[in-house]
Amino acid sequence: MKYNINWDMDSVFPGGSTSPQLQKKLDTMEKQLTTFSDNVSHWNWQQDSPTYTEFAAILELQEILSFGLSEAATFIRGLISADVTDKQAGAVYGKIMEIRSSFSTILTILTKKTVAVPDKEWKNLLSQAPFSEVRFVLDEDRTAGKDLLSEEEEALINSLSLDGFNGWGDHYNTIVSTIEIPFTEKDGTTTLLSAGQAQNKMGSDPNDAVRQQIFAEWEKAWSEKSSVFSDTLNHLAGFRLTNYKLHGVTNFMKRPLEYNRMTEATLDTMWQTINKNKQPIVDYLNRKAALLGKEKLSWVDVEAPILLGDYQPQRYPFDEGADFIVANFRKFSSKMADFAQHAFDNSWIEAENRSGKRPGGYCANLPESGESRIFMTYAESPNEVSTLAHELGHAFHSHVMRELPALNRGYAMNVAETASTFAELIISDATVQEAQSEEERINLLDNKIQRSATMFMNIQARFLFESRFYEERKKGIVTENRLNELMEAAQKEAFEDSLSSYHPTFWASKLHFFNTGVPFYNFPYTFGYLFSMGIYAKSIEQGSDFEEQYISLLKDTGSMTSENLALKHLNIDLTQPDFWQNGINLIHQDIQTFIDLTQKYIN
């Protein structure tokens, strides 16, 4: 092979979870944390005024600690993802979380001190270098700080969250590591698949019997542990809701919207516009059902490949997939292409299709190394090529922001999904354009439109489920049977009852519901998908001239609201339906092409 299918973690900290260098790093950070705590504790704005040199030094040490924690956490999280049996990695991760919890407590104290600075003096501080560069983030943090409780109360919450809130999140990951899905081969032998392997096969195998067999075992596996997953989800939500209540927050959407730097008006407009445009997606699903010889698609048929005539899906061994991505990135941006090539050449990607890995995929940042790491289970399909491009989009986003002040690199999830989905669009469009036959074009168009169905229906079902779950959780524990009911009802509503069967235990198998870092890990995907559609359309219009404009947009994602970002770089108002409709219209065009091309294959 030209490229390594396993990532290089030794270049970060050699020796794995027992790395002496990692332990030394943790020891250093604990000492830095003590210094940071002392500096914050003794900081007095009156004594530091008017130059605020002490405050500048505090922010500099904050950056060092923040980068160090991210570096260590990404490393250990990667080891756990690649080998769910690495118990030592889990123990080290716990130590990192302890340091992070203490760091958060000190940051809370610092924020409360900035709240105490009079508005006039704060404005004077922000007008000076180096604070003027990070004005947006400092202002944002100070505004949020006005809702904080006392230092003692906030410290107590942070301490309790370590073994409470974060502990329940770790507990979920531990349970998931034990999930194995049995699959019986044609010769009668049974193979145990990891959750990630089973998910890939269940979604992409052209054989209906295989998909249904895995799905039955999949539902069984998650159902058998649903009472444990139910406890975990209830306690995560309960902790979060109690924390909100203590801070006077009654609307559980307040924090997710703040985290994504967007308004409720923007979110409502997006969903309302999507709801008015569901029929073409339903038409697509119905046509796909007919092509598969079914009256309606089942849950696992939605992502099944369409194979017409003698066509068999093209396989992309890892090397070929990598080269395909680089070549097509280059048509848009030489900088994206060079960056992706560097990632492949330097083994930043854990792609091997093997058991013992956690499900899903992600990209994580290594700010001290100036690198990223990508985790996935690559199975050589066009869909996996698009997923790999998606994660490289995340990595490129972090890459172009490396020269910015640390505080300006913290972009929200919705705009993070913009960069990744944009990269994915480049590749999915390229596969369609390079189709060698009508049957191949239909297959690849289907693969592309599936993503629209996911963003408009599957993601919306997650959003509806989570919203209704939180409403009921405010009144008490929600049983596993009720969670199943809420999940299936949300799926039926989002898919407009266009499927023959649904996935009631989806809430248990989707780790996004159990994420402790990001509340409502769903609607940002749809936002990013449609936002990237608008950017992609503009890139086609402007060609290579758009490269620098795109990079400028990415650089602003950490220091603007979503609405201001769209207004500055695209001259659009996200609270109005026009922008969302324009993106949806592009999807409708793909669907109509799919309908036209497949008409003659309908009996």
Secondary structure, DSSP 8 states (H G I E B T S, - for coil): --S-SS---TTTSTTGGG-HHHHHHHHHHHHHHHHHHHHHHH--HHHHTTT-HHHHHHHHHHHHHHHHHHHHHHHHHHHHHH-TT-HHHHHHHHHHHHHHHHHHHHHHHHHHHHHTS-HHHHHHHHTSTTGGGGHHHHHHHHHHHTT---HHHHHHHHHHHHHTHHHHHHHHHHHHTT-EEEEE-TTS-EEEEEHHHHHHHHHH-S-HHHHHHHHHHHHHHHHHTHHHHHHHHHHHHHHHHHHHHHTT---TTHHHHHHTT--HHHHHHHHHHHHTT-HHHHHHHHHHHHHTT-SSB-GGGTT-----TT-------HHHHHHHHHHHHHHH-HHHHHHHHHHHHTT-EE----TTS-SS-EEEEETTTTEEEEE----SSHHHHHHHHHHHHHHHHHHHTTTS-GGGG---HHHHHHHHHHHHHHHHHHHHHT-SSHHHHHHHHHHHHHHHHIIIIIHHHHHHHHHHHHHHHTTS---HHHHHHHHHHHHHHHTTT-BS---TTHHHH-GGGG-SSSSS-SHHHHHHHHHHHHHHHHHHHHGGGHHHHHHHHHHHTTSS-HHHHHHHHH---TTSHHHHHHHHHHHHHHHHHHHHHHGGG--
